[in-house]
């Protein structure tokens, strides 16, 4: 009923107004389509630009490599260990060198003590022999500190000389032992240069003597003593 009444009472729209409305709608639709097209075109353009610029941007920007803190910790620990190891090696090296020096000194001292012991044993053997006569030779008035000992075997007539307190002879010189036989000096040989001062070195045999004396002579000795070089002497 209402629809029929509306159709009966409807008034036809004037043609100019109708055309004006249709023109406005067509214009708005055209403008909207153009804007949407422009928007799609702009979006496509932006997408292409972004896609073209993105690789170059990635290529230009180099990623910053971050070194973790743990790496620094390991580096410091390794440095400390290296310093400690070097210090320990140096300490042990110096300790070993000192030990070697001490060992060398101990060996040298032991060798010297063994040599001294050997000399004492030889002398002790001579002293314990009842056939040995010990003659002490003392320094003359100008050389009171000098001292030597002659061990004379009364049976074999062997003579052993020990320079107890005699300075080393100068270069080219050598100590020579003399036996005073009936007031005349008889050579009993020269004391070996390579022998130790306190060693009882074997000299020439002496059949009989009233005294012994030592002079400082040229190397090899002389047939007659140099009285000005008399060092020690002792009577039997």
C-alpha positions as CSV (number, residue, x, y, z in Angstrom):
1,X,0.0,0.0,0.0
2,X,2.7,2.4,0.9
3,X,4.7,1.5,-2.2
4,X,1.7,2.1,-4.4
5,X,0.9,5.4,-2.7
6,X,4.6,6.5,-3.2
7,X,4.5,5.6,-6.9
8,X,1.2,7.5,-7.4
9,X,2.5,10.6,-5.6
10,X,6.1,10.5,-7.0
11,X,7.2,13.5,-8.9
12,X,9.6,13.0,-11.9
13,X,13.1,14.5,-11.4
14,X,13.9,17.3,-13.7
15,X,16.3,16.2,-16.5
16,X,18.9,19.0,-15.9
17,X,19.2,18.0,-12.2
18,X,19.5,14.4,-13.0
19,X,22.3,15.0,-15.5
20,X,24.1,17.2,-13.0
21,X,24.0,14.5,-10.4
22,X,25.2,11.8,-12.8
23,X,28.1,14.0,-13.9
24,X,29.2,14.6,-10.3
25,X,29.1,10.9,-9.5
26,X,31.1,10.0,-12.6
27,X,33.7,12.7,-11.8
28,X,34.0,11.3,-8.2
29,X,34.4,7.8,-9.4
30,X,37.0,8.8,-12.0
31,X,38.9,10.7,-9.4
32,X,38.8,7.8,-7.0
33,X,40.0,5.4,-9.7
34,X,42.8,7.7,-10.7
35,X,43.9,8.1,-7.0
36,X,43.9,4.4,-6.5
37,X,45.9,3.9,-9.7
38,X,48.4,6.6,-8.6
39,X,48.6,5.0,-5.2
40,X,49.3,1.6,-6.7
41,X,51.9,3.0,-9.1
42,X,53.6,4.9,-6.3
43,X,53.6,1.8,-4.1
44,X,55.1,-0.2,-7.0
45,X,57.7,2.5,-7.6
46,X,58.6,2.6,-3.9
47,X,58.9,-1.2,-3.8
48,X,61.2,-1.2,-6.8
49,X,63.4,1.5,-5.3
50,X,63.6,-0.3,-2.0
51,X,64.4,-3.5,-3.7
52,X,67.1,-1.8,-5.8
53,X,68.6,0.1,-2.9
54,X,68.5,-2.7,-0.3
55,X,71.4,-4.8,-1.7
56,X,73.7,-1.8,-2.0
57,X,72.8,-0.7,1.5
58,X,73.6,-4.1,2.8
59,X,76.8,-4.2,0.8
60,X,77.9,-0.8,2.0
61,X,77.1,-1.4,5.6
62,X,79.6,-3.9,7.0
63,X,78.5,-5.7,10.1
64,X,80.5,-4.8,13.2
65,X,82.2,-7.9,14.6
66,X,81.8,-7.9,18.4
67,X,84.6,-9.7,20.3
68,X,83.0,-11.4,23.3
69,X,84.3,-10.5,26.7
70,X,85.2,-14.2,27.2
71,X,87.9,-13.9,24.5
72,X,89.6,-11.1,26.5
73,X,89.4,-13.2,29.6
74,X,91.2,-16.1,27.9
75,X,93.8,-13.8,26.4
76,X,94.6,-12.3,29.8
77,X,94.7,-15.8,31.4
78,X,97.1,-17.0,28.7
79,X,99.3,-14.0,29.2
80,X,99.5,-14.6,32.9
81,X,100.3,-18.2,32.4
82,X,103.0,-17.4,30.0
83,X,104.6,-14.9,32.4
84,X,104.4,-17.4,35.2
85,X,105.8,-20.2,33.1
86,X,108.7,-18.0,31.9
87,X,109.4,-16.9,35.5
88,X,109.4,-20.5,36.7
89,X,111.7,-21.7,33.9
90,X,114.1,-18.9,34.7
91,X,114.0,-19.7,38.4
92,X,114.7,-23.4,37.9
93,X,117.4,-22.6,35.4
94,X,119.2,-20.4,37.8
95,X,118.6,-22.9,40.6
96,X,120.1,-25.7,38.5
97,X,123.1,-23.5,37.6
98,X,123.7,-22.7,41.2
99,X,123.4,-26.4,42.1
100,X,125.9,-27.3,39.4
101,X,128.3,-24.7,40.7
102,X,127.9,-25.9,44.2
103,X,128.3,-29.5,43.1
104,X,131.5,-28.6,41.2
105,X,132.9,-26.8,44.3
106,X,132.0,-29.8,46.5
107,X,133.7,-32.2,44.0
108,X,136.8,-29.9,43.9
109,X,136.9,-29.8,47.7
110,X,136.4,-33.5,47.9
111,X,139.3,-34.1,45.5
112,X,141.5,-31.8,47.5
113,X,140.5,-33.6,50.7
114,X,141.2,-37.0,49.1
115,X,144.6,-35.8,47.9
116,X,145.4,-34.5,51.4
117,X,144.2,-37.8,52.9
118,X,146.4,-39.7,50.5
119,X,149.4,-37.6,51.5
120,X,148.7,-38.2,55.2
121,X,148.3,-41.9,54.6
122,X,151.6,-42.1,52.9
123,X,153.3,-40.2,55.7
124,X,151.5,-42.3,58.3
125,X,152.8,-45.4,56.5
126,X,156.3,-44.0,56.6
127,X,156.0,-43.0,60.3
128,X,154.7,-46.4,61.3
129,X,157.7,-48.1,59.7
130,X,160.2,-48.7,62.5
131,X,163.1,-48.5,59.9
132,X,162.2,-44.9,59.0
133,X,164.1,-42.1,60.7
134,X,162.3,-38.7,60.6
135,X,164.5,-35.7,60.3
136,X,163.0,-32.2,60.8
137,X,164.6,-29.5,58.6
138,X,164.1,-26.0,60.1
139,X,164.5,-22.6,58.4
140,X,167.7,-20.7,58.8
141,X,167.9,-17.4,60.7
142,X,166.8,-15.3,57.7
143,X,163.9,-17.8,56.9
144,X,162.6,-19.0,60.2
145,X,159.1,-19.9,59.0
146,X,160.3,-22.5,56.5
147,X,160.0,-26.2,57.4
148,X,160.6,-29.6,55.7
149,X,160.7,-33.2,56.8
150,X,163.0,-36.0,55.5
151,X,162.0,-39.6,55.9
152,X,165.1,-41.8,55.7
153,X,164.8,-45.6,55.6
154,X,167.7,-46.9,57.6
155,X,167.5,-50.4,55.9
156,X,166.8,-49.6,52.3
157,X,168.5,-46.2,52.4
158,X,165.5,-44.7,50.6
159,X,164.9,-41.0,51.2
160,X,161.5,-39.2,51.1
161,X,161.1,-35.4,51.3
162,X,158.1,-33.5,52.3
163,X,158.0,-29.7,52.0
164,X,155.8,-28.9,55.0
165,X,156.0,-25.2,54.8
166,X,157.9,-24.0,51.8
167,X,156.7,-21.4,49.2
168,X,156.4,-22.4,45.6
169,X,159.7,-21.9,43.8
170,X,159.8,-19.1,41.3
171,X,159.7,-19.9,37.6
172,X,162.9,-21.5,36.5
173,X,163.8,-22.5,40.0
174,X,163.6,-25.8,41.9
175,X,164.3,-27.1,45.4
176,X,167.3,-29.4,45.8
177,X,168.0,-31.8,48.7
178,X,171.5,-32.2,50.0
179,X,172.9,-34.9,52.3
180,X,175.9,-33.8,54.4
181,X,178.3,-36.8,54.3
182,X,181.5,-36.3,56.3
183,X,181.2,-32.5,56.0
184,X,180.6,-32.6,52.2
185,X,177.2,-31.9,50.5
186,X,176.0,-34.8,48.3
187,X,173.0,-34.2,46.1
188,X,169.9,-36.3,46.9
189,X,168.0,-35.0,43.9
190,X,165.5,-32.1,43.2
191,X,162.0,-32.0,44.4
192,X,159.6,-32.7,41.5
193,X,157.9,-29.5,40.3
194,X,154.6,-31.3,39.7
195,X,154.5,-32.9,43.1
196,X,152.4,-31.4,45.9
197,X,154.4,-29.4,48.5
198,X,153.5,-31.6,51.4
199,X,153.7,-34.9,49.5
200,X,156.4,-37.3,50.6
201,X,158.3,-37.4,47.3
202,X,160.9,-40.1,46.7
203,X,164.4,-38.7,46.4
204,X,167.8,-40.3,45.7
205,X,169.0,-43.0,48.1
206,X,171.5,-41.9,50.7
207,X,173.8,-44.6,52.3
208,X,174.9,-42.4,55.2
209,X,174.6,-38.8,56.3
210,X,175.0,-36.6,59.3
211,X,172.6,-33.8,58.2
212,X,170.3,-32.8,55.4
213,X,169.7,-29.3,53.8
214,X,167.7,-27.7,51.0
215,X,168.7,-25.0,48.6
216,X,166.8,-23.2,45.9
217,X,168.6,-23.9,42.6
218,X,168.0,-23.6,38.9
219,X,165.7,-26.2,37.4
220,X,167.4,-29.5,37.1
221,X,169.7,-28.8,40.0
222,X,173.4,-28.2,40.4
223,X,176.4,-30.4,41.4
224,X,177.2,-28.1,44.3
225,X,174.8,-26.1,46.5
226,X,174.4,-22.4,46.3
227,X,175.0,-21.4,49.9
228,X,173.3,-18.0,49.5
229,X,170.1,-19.9,48.6
230,X,170.1,-22.1,51.6
231,X,166.6,-22.5,53.0
232,X,166.4,-25.2,55.7
233,X,168.7,-27.7,57.3
234,X,168.6,-30.3,60.1
235,X,171.1,-32.6,61.7
236,X,170.5,-36.3,62.5
